[in-house]
Structures are given as structure tokens and as C-alpha cells.
Amino acid sequence: MEVKINGININYEEAGKGKPIILLHGNGETHEIFDKLYPFLVEDGYHVYALDSRCHGKSQDTQEISYELMAGDVLAFLSRFKLDKPTVIGFSDGAIVALMMEIKKPGSIGKMVISGANTSPHGLVKKWYRFFKLNYFFHRDKKVKMIISQPHITDQQLGMIKCPVLITAGEKDMVDKRDTRRIYLNIHESELLFLKKETHDSYIVHNPKYFQIIKPFLDKKEA
């Protein structure tokens, strides 16, 4: 399906009935990375909206791309469909977008799961930061440029996030554990889960395991 928001076309898939939940994928991916997750969410009583970010999948390829623009797109999507305080699950770039949404518009999200988020380009493990810099040097991909130049989320901004947050990362993640812990320490109502033997995406992309990992948090009643 397709909807026009913020002047651009955003592609999304929708399934189920019940509590709204938004799925946000990572850089260079599409909503299809969650194909093993959303059947479980539908069965668990959620109305699932899985979006393709701008410049990804079947969504419009715009000249400009940034985490702030993408956060604005999703906030406009919530407004368009009158989704009040949905749960937002974001992986990698999608996790950064989720953080930016709540920073831009506090109170817009009911619960948040962020997996593999970083607060700055230097929040990446050094070898990965160098890899993306080299990749951009040769390919000049604007999506890769975003990785090496954004985001710039401060401790103060993290402290503005008041909704319950589950933070997950792989033991062998491309995000530096110090940056993951920084997110955890600055968001008051947060939980942190490091997953043994997992990489940045191994437990998420096309993997039903992700549902079992996040289900206990999703099941917790909001205060």
C-alpha cells in the first residue's frame, strides 16, 4: 500500500487488528526484514504497520535523506492514521528514527523497542565506521553518507524520552557497547539486553527469534 505524507509517497504493509505497532527497518533494507516477526505480532493482537523509509524499498527516492526527515515522515504517518501512542520497533537506522520521533514530539510513542541504535557516527565500532567511510568514498551513496555524518543525539535529548524503552544489541554488534549503555543510562524508563553470540542483525532480519526476545517487554502493562 502507499500513502502520501510530507509531500512524498511512503510504502507500507498493514495487517491485524488491535493495538497499533510500527516497524522501522535499517539502512538499505525494506520492511520485509520483519517478515518473520509481524505474523507473531498479528497473532498476539497487534495492528501492524511496516513501513519502507524514504529512499528505501517502494517508497519515494527523495533528494534529501536524514534521520530527522524520516522521523518526521513516521510522525506524519501516525497523524494521518490517527495512531495514538503506538508501540514502535526500530532496528538500526529505524531505531535512531524511533529515538528522534520521541525527541521531536515527546509523548508520541507509547512503548519503544530499539535494536542496534547509535547516538552518533562515532558510536559505531571503529572498524565499521572506517568501512562505511570507505564505502562512501567509492560509491557516494547518500544513505551511507547519512551513516558517517549522523545522528548527533545528546544525553539531554535522550533524557527527554519518557516512554518505556527496551534497548537490545548483539554481543558482536557494530555499535560500540559504550554507546548502547549511554542510551540506557540516559533514558529513565529503559531496559538493556545484550544478546550473546549475536551480531548487529543476526537475531532480527528474517528471524522469528526476535519476537521471543521482545515479547516479555511488549507484554508489560504500561503505567
Legacy VTK file of the C-alpha trace (Angstrom):
# vtk DataFile Version 3.0
C-alpha trace
ASCII
DATASET POLYDATA
POINTS 223 float
0.000 0.000 0.000
1.037 3.598 -0.475
0.238 6.869 1.291
1.348 10.430 0.544
2.720 12.219 3.606
5.085 15.165 3.878
4.743 15.501 0.110
6.248 12.087 -0.654
4.928 8.576 -1.242
5.565 6.096 1.567
5.064 2.382 1.007
3.774 0.260 3.882
2.166 -3.067 4.703
-0.666 -3.385 7.195
-2.081 -6.451 8.947
-4.061 -7.431 12.009
-6.381 -5.688 14.422
-5.816 -4.296 17.894
-3.077 -2.171 19.431
-1.057 -0.266 16.799
2.591 -1.189 16.342
5.059 0.364 13.870
8.053 -1.491 12.381
11.043 0.539 11.130
13.856 -1.164 9.217
17.564 -0.340 8.897
19.725 1.344 6.267
19.487 -0.144 2.777
16.693 -2.514 3.782
12.899 -2.676 3.471
10.026 -3.601 5.777
10.425 -7.179 4.515
13.245 -7.842 7.015
10.426 -8.243 9.571
8.607 -10.949 7.600
9.140 -13.497 10.407
8.126 -11.011 13.114
4.834 -9.481 12.104
2.827 -12.742 11.820
3.577 -13.290 15.522
2.609 -9.693 16.321
-0.681 -10.079 14.437
-1.409 -13.309 16.299
-0.555 -11.528 19.562
-3.265 -8.920 18.969
-1.434 -6.067 17.269
-2.393 -3.949 14.279
0.942 -3.928 12.461
2.192 -1.172 10.167
5.526 -1.995 8.492
6.972 0.985 6.611
9.595 1.456 3.926
11.582 4.579 4.838
12.043 7.283 2.212
14.704 6.299 -0.354
14.132 2.637 0.531
12.067 -0.149 -0.993
8.984 1.126 -2.819
8.886 4.459 -1.000
9.826 7.603 -2.906
13.502 8.245 -3.583
13.963 11.844 -2.446
16.957 14.100 -2.956
17.393 14.602 0.785
17.536 11.967 3.488
18.206 12.305 7.208
17.123 10.688 10.429
15.196 13.843 11.285
13.317 13.782 7.968
12.485 10.106 8.406
11.289 10.724 11.966
9.058 13.477 10.590
7.679 11.054 7.999
6.700 8.498 10.618
5.176 11.150 12.893
3.107 12.346 9.914
2.097 8.720 9.279
0.850 8.445 12.887
-1.119 11.653 12.468
-2.586 10.570 9.127
-3.876 7.280 10.534
-4.758 8.741 13.950
-2.464 6.298 15.771
-2.309 7.326 19.424
0.855 6.311 21.287
1.664 3.214 19.236
4.468 0.853 20.112
7.428 1.475 17.781
10.004 -1.211 16.988
13.091 0.101 15.222
16.189 -1.710 14.020
19.486 0.120 13.337
18.546 3.286 11.392
14.933 2.550 12.322
15.943 2.587 15.993
17.570 6.001 15.541
14.389 7.219 13.830
12.314 5.983 16.795
14.523 7.924 19.216
14.272 11.025 17.023
10.478 10.743 16.904
10.157 10.925 20.674
12.732 13.733 20.859
10.895 15.738 18.175
7.451 15.092 19.629
7.542 13.834 23.242
4.626 11.595 24.135
4.015 10.397 20.581
5.130 6.822 21.343
3.632 4.503 23.941
6.479 1.974 24.068
9.693 1.657 22.126
11.985 -1.230 21.188
15.291 -0.052 19.752
17.759 -2.623 18.456
21.246 -1.660 17.328
20.863 2.107 17.790
23.775 4.552 17.921
23.725 8.191 19.011
26.497 9.417 16.689
28.647 8.107 13.833
31.442 7.545 16.352
29.074 5.386 18.370
29.913 2.684 15.833
32.765 0.260 16.408
35.812 1.871 14.713
36.290 -0.803 12.059
32.672 -0.376 10.973
32.912 3.403 10.870
36.011 3.076 8.655
34.193 0.538 6.461
31.285 2.923 5.828
33.650 5.844 5.154
35.486 3.766 2.549
32.187 2.603 1.075
31.020 6.193 0.694
34.336 7.245 -0.876
33.824 4.731 -3.697
30.020 4.735 -4.107
28.801 8.179 -2.919
25.533 6.676 -1.685
23.510 9.284 0.253
22.243 6.594 2.611
25.825 5.669 3.517
26.712 9.347 3.877
23.968 9.560 6.495
25.628 6.758 8.498
29.007 8.535 8.633
27.629 12.024 9.310
24.570 11.467 11.527
22.941 11.317 14.060
24.028 13.664 16.859
21.808 12.752 19.799
22.825 14.298 23.117
22.426 12.957 26.654
19.962 15.762 27.305
17.833 14.701 24.333
17.861 11.076 25.489
16.687 12.282 28.880
13.594 13.778 27.216
12.348 10.289 26.352
9.790 9.263 28.976
8.125 6.202 27.438
9.257 2.663 28.380
12.153 1.597 26.154
13.753 -1.792 25.541
17.294 -1.480 24.186
18.834 -4.546 22.549
22.203 -5.142 20.934
24.228 -8.144 19.833
27.346 -9.112 21.741
29.186 -8.689 18.403
27.214 -5.618 17.309
28.619 -2.932 15.008
27.516 -0.397 17.639
30.033 0.192 20.420
28.739 -1.178 23.733
29.663 2.113 25.411
27.230 3.977 23.181
24.494 1.392 23.799
24.999 1.789 27.553
24.918 5.556 27.150
21.422 5.316 25.701
20.368 3.070 28.577
21.828 5.327 31.288
20.144 8.458 29.942
16.626 7.118 29.338
14.951 6.853 32.712
12.467 4.065 31.977
14.663 1.727 29.957
15.849 -1.871 29.950
19.071 -3.113 28.346
19.625 -6.520 26.811
22.936 -7.654 25.297
22.447 -10.866 23.332
25.237 -13.436 23.457
26.799 -14.584 20.180
24.548 -12.262 18.164
25.723 -9.658 15.645
24.046 -6.387 14.663
21.253 -8.066 12.704
21.521 -11.840 13.220
18.615 -12.093 15.665
16.336 -9.705 13.754
16.470 -9.950 9.969
14.103 -12.706 8.741
14.349 -14.253 12.204
11.374 -15.379 14.351
13.697 -15.339 17.378
13.246 -11.569 17.621
9.633 -11.933 18.726
10.546 -14.165 21.667
13.221 -11.681 22.726
10.926 -8.647 22.785
7.645 -10.310 23.832
8.184 -10.039 27.631
8.691 -6.273 27.245
5.683 -5.906 24.931
3.529 -7.820 27.422
4.326 -5.479 30.323
1.428 -3.236 31.229
2.087 0.464 30.807
1.928 2.514 33.989
LINES 1 224
223 0 1 2 3 4 5 6 7 8 9 10 11 12 13 14 15 16 17 18 19 20 21 22 23 24 25 26 27 28 29 30 31 32 33 34 35 36 37 38 39 40 41 42 43 44 45 46 47 48 49 50 51 52 53 54 55 56 57 58 59 60 61 62 63 64 65 66 67 68 69 70 71 72 73 74 75 76 77 78 79 80 81 82 83 84 85 86 87 88 89 90 91 92 93 94 95 96 97 98 99 100 101 102 103 104 105 106 107 108 109 110 111 112 113 114 115 116 117 118 119 120 121 122 123 124 125 126 127 128 129 130 131 132 133 134 135 136 137 138 139 140 141 142 143 144 145 146 147 148 149 150 151 152 153 154 155 156 157 158 159 160 161 162 163 164 165 166 167 168 169 170 171 172 173 174 175 176 177 178 179 180 181 182 183 184 185 186 187 188 189 190 191 192 193 194 195 196 197 198 199 200 201 202 203 204 205 206 207 208 209 210 211 212 213 214 215 216 217 218 219 220 221 222
